[in-house]
Structure formats: C-alpha cells, structure tokens
Amino acid sequence: MSHSSSSQAAEAVSVFSPLTLPNGTQLDNRFAKAAMEENMAAPGHLPGQALFSLYDTWADSGCGMLLTGNVMVDCRAMTGPGGVALEVDTPLEPFKQWARSAKKGGAKLWMQINHPGRQVYASMGGKALSPSDVPLDLGKHSNLFPQPAPMTAEEIDDVIDRFAVTARRAIEAGFDGVQIHAAHGYLLSQFLSPLTNKRDDQWGGDIQGRSRLLMEVVRRVKSVLPATAAVSVKINSADFQRGGFEPEDAQQVIVQLETLGVDLVEVSGGSYESPAMQGRTADGRSLAREAYFLEFAKAIAASTSMPVMTTGGIKRLAIAQQVIAEGVDMVGMGTALAFNPHLPKSWKTETEVVADIPEVTWSDKTMAALATMAIVRRQLQRMGKGKLPKSNSSPLWTMILDRIRLMQLTKQYRARYPEV
Ligand SMILES: Cc1cc2nc3c(=O)[nH]c(=O)nc-3n(C[C@H](O)[C@H](O)[C@H](O)COP(=O)(O)O)c2cc1C
C-alpha cells in the first residue's frame, strides 16, 4: 500500500494535502516541478542570473517541491553544453544563491543529479561511457552520438564517488534533497536495461546485476548525507523498446530501493531512442493520453510503502486529482510549468485552467521530439530574462534558434576543453 494511503484516510487525501516523506520531510502539497534541463548555466557550468530568475518564478508556482534540471556529476560527460555541473572543486556560492532563489516561496528544493553515459553529443567531445559498447540507434540521426566504451571497474568506482560528492555538496549548498536520475536512457538507466548492458561481470546479467550500480550509488549517496536530506530516484516504468527494461524489472528495483530507505520514487519511461516521456514509444505500446505512466505508477504504489510520484502528460487539475485518487502520492509536471509557471497556485481558485502547451505534429519523430524540447527550453530562457512564457512560438523557427544557440554553446564548451 502506498505511503499516503496507509498513513492517511484515502478519501481525505487531495492534491493539495501535505505529504510526509520517510525521512520526516513535510511537503506542503502533492505537486512537484519535475526536472527539466535548462541548459542555461553561466560560464564554468555554474548557476547564474538566468537560473536564479527562472527559479524565482517557480518559487511562486504553488508546488510543494521543486526539482532542478539534471546537474552533471562530471563536466566531461554532459547532457548538453549549457548544463550545470557540481564537482568536488566547484565553487559553492552560486549553488547557494540558486537554492535561496528557488526556496523563497517555501517549497522544498531537490537537485537532480545525473551522468549521461552514452547519451552525450558527439559534437561536444568528452567521455562517452556505457556498460557495453552499444551505440545509440536513432536511424539517420545516430551519428549525433558517439560510439561508447564499456566502463572499466575504475570508471564505475569513479562514477559512484562522483554521485556522492555532488549529492553532499548540494546539501551543503542548501538543497533539501537530491534525486538520482536512473531513467530516460542515461547511464544508470543504461545499466538497468538489457539492451545496453551486455556485461557478464557483477554489474550485468540479471536484474540483480544490472541494478547493482544504481543501488551502490543510492547506498553511497545516503551514507554521505544527513538523515534529514531527502533521497529520491527517478526510474523508467519501462524502456518501451523490444527486449528492454520491463515493468517486472522496475518492480524488482522498487523492492530494493525501499530496503535502502529511499524517500520518493518518480516513475517515468523511455529514452532518446524511445521518447515515452513525451508520450511516444518506439515499440508501438500505447500510453495514456494524459498522465502517461499512471497505470505503472499505480501498480508500483500498490506494492510499496515508498512514496511514488508520476510525471508525464499532466496539465489539468482533474488529471492531477485522479493521480492522487488512484493511490499515487505525488504529481510531477514539467512542460505544463514551462508554459504556466504558477499552475498549481492558479488551480486553488481556477480549477479549470489547462496548461497552454503547443503540439508539434511532424512525421519525423526525432525532429518532433527535438522541436518540442526546443520550444520548452525557449520558455525557460524567457523566464530567465524575467519575461513570461509564450505558447505560440513557431516550432521550426524555435528549433533553428535552439540549434544555433547549442552550436555556440558547444563551441564555447570545446574551447574550454581543448584536449579532445
Ligand atoms: C526541456 C526538457 C528538459 C528535460 N530535462 C529533464 C531532466 O533534466 N531530467 C529528467 O529527469 N527529465 C527531464 N525532462 C523530462 C521531464 O522531467 C518529464 O519527465 C517529461 O517532460 C514528461 O513530463 P511533462 O509532460 O510534465 O513534461 C525534460 C523535459 C523537457 C521538456
């Protein structure tokens, strides 16, 4: 039974009810701003004015908890050239200021921490690590990504250390918790999936072996944090690819995470190859039109006492309420809060407001996914400049501008690391 329904009368729980996590943290309500990589870092992969302004806006969103976009544990393995990285020697003051901005309205703030593994752009250079040597298959777009090298034992140890360092420093900077990103085809998700993890050592094989790295990371992160800091994990319900990570695997991972005392598990799905988190799958399996992963999250919530959150396709209050009514503890929203940054607050009085999200209906799925991301990122950049979001941007034009911006950032990134 889920944490909320076991501890509170199910009928009394609403999306506006508080939630107490296993570590004692109290969240004011069940809304979370999900992680969205901003790609808006100041030089040196540091939070700067653009991120402070953006999180100033979300501080007043009405969410009980805000998750940052993924922060890299290694600046030589980044999901994008404008990303934030927090390493052992990174100056902490910008992170303190970021935390102060985001926490102004009383929401709890968690840093999502990530290693991209093989999902790094070839144009950036740097490390392309993965459990095995399986490259990304994006059809004619595959050459955007490099051939990954199977990780050595030393590289695996280094990654575990890095997650712990980043987590420890996030809490030192004033963040209330961390979320370990083990979804969407990034490194930890690559280890979980039999499609990308072909290892025959202790880090591969059955789900016990494939989940070992995630469990080691969680264990190590918890060991360096105070008990008051929240530790969350984002996992895929499935890869949505034939022969990939399946809901039965996710259930086994959940059992282990619960044993380790994780405070919240966020259920998502997919990867760059199968963008289920955008509601589209590569294996043709259909997802709900809204709250894409609700059925999976519901099954997980029914089997664990760990609080469960689901993210993906939520933009109406009625759907958010349905998520909670079905026994899932929290509602994560990303895109909706890029276009309507104060949505949960608005819903207190205007229950019918629907997030104004434009849809990209191009037939090239990879391009449509990239354009969707570009349009969302454009709104984050606008808020970073103190402007309001604008939902009628042209997808093609926005994508062209986004490409130019990313090329410039990539050039700056490569100039910073001339050795590769
Ligand atoms: C621009 C953009 C950046 C994203 N970056 C991240 C990220 O850094 N970490 C993550 O876990 N998910 C990331 N996501 C996925 C969202 O957290 C979420 O799972 C997905 O967008 C589905 O939720 P939504 O329909 O509410 O947006 C990103 C999504 C978008 C649109």
The ligand as an SDF file (V2000), in Angstrom:
LIG
                    3D

 31 33  0  0  0  0  0  0  0  0999 V2000
   13.1660   20.7170  -21.9610 C   0  0  0  0  0  0  0  0  0  0  0  0
   13.0800   19.4610  -21.1320 C   0  0  0  0  0  0  0  0  0  0  0  0
   14.1500   19.0860  -20.3540 C   0  0  0  0  0  0  0  0  0  0  0  0
   14.0710   17.9260  -19.5610 C   0  0  0  0  0  0  0  0  0  0  0  0
   15.1200   17.6110  -18.7570 N   0  0  0  0  0  0  0  0  0  0  0  0
   14.9940   16.5950  -17.8840 C   0  0  0  0  0  0  0  0  0  0  0  0
   15.9880   16.3530  -16.9110 C   0  0  0  0  0  0  0  0  0  0  0  0
   16.9700   17.0720  -16.8020 O   0  0  0  0  0  0  0  0  0  0  0  0
   15.8180   15.3100  -16.0840 N   0  0  0  0  0  0  0  0  0  0  0  0
   14.6930   14.4940  -16.1460 C   0  0  0  0  0  0  0  0  0  0  0  0
   14.5690   13.5700  -15.3560 O   0  0  0  0  0  0  0  0  0  0  0  0
   13.7500   14.7110  -17.0390 N   0  0  0  0  0  0  0  0  0  0  0  0
   13.8500   15.7410  -17.8910 C   0  0  0  0  0  0  0  0  0  0  0  0
   12.8330   16.0160  -18.7420 N   0  0  0  0  0  0  0  0  0  0  0  0
   11.6400   15.1540  -18.6970 C   0  0  0  0  0  0  0  0  0  0  0  0
   10.6340   15.6790  -17.6870 C   0  0  0  0  0  0  0  0  0  0  0  0
   11.1080   15.6420  -16.3710 O   0  0  0  0  0  0  0  0  0  0  0  0
    9.3700   14.8290  -17.7270 C   0  0  0  0  0  0  0  0  0  0  0  0
    9.6590   13.5170  -17.3080 O   0  0  0  0  0  0  0  0  0  0  0  0
    8.7520   14.8070  -19.1240 C   0  0  0  0  0  0  0  0  0  0  0  0
    8.8480   16.0540  -19.7750 O   0  0  0  0  0  0  0  0  0  0  0  0
    7.2770   14.4400  -19.0440 C   0  0  0  0  0  0  0  0  0  0  0  0
    6.5770   15.2940  -18.1800 O   0  0  0  0  0  0  0  0  0  0  0  0
    5.7200   16.5430  -18.6990 P   0  0  0  0  0  0  0  0  0  0  0  0
    4.7450   16.0180  -19.7090 O   0  0  0  0  0  0  0  0  0  0  0  0
    5.0550   17.0760  -17.4800 O   0  0  0  0  0  0  0  0  0  0  0  0
    6.6860   17.4800  -19.3050 O   0  0  0  0  0  0  0  0  0  0  0  0
   12.8970   17.1330  -19.5650 C   0  0  0  0  0  0  0  0  0  0  0  0
   11.8130   17.5250  -20.3540 C   0  0  0  0  0  0  0  0  0  0  0  0
   11.8810   18.6710  -21.1240 C   0  0  0  0  0  0  0  0  0  0  0  0
   10.6830   19.0690  -21.9400 C   0  0  0  0  0  0  0  0  0  0  0  0
  1  2  1  0
  2  3  1  0
  2 30  2  0
  3  4  2  0
  4  5  1  0
  4 28  1  0
  5  6  2  0
  6  7  1  0
  6 13  1  0
  7  8  2  0
  7  9  1  0
  9 10  1  0
 10 11  2  0
 10 12  1  0
 12 13  2  0
 13 14  1  0
 14 15  1  0
 14 28  1  0
 15 16  1  0
 16 17  1  0
 16 18  1  0
 18 19  1  0
 18 20  1  0
 20 21  1  0
 20 22  1  0
 22 23  1  0
 23 24  1  0
 24 25  2  0
 24 26  1  0
 24 27  1  0
 28 29  2  0
 29 30  1  0
 30 31  1  0
M  END
$$$$
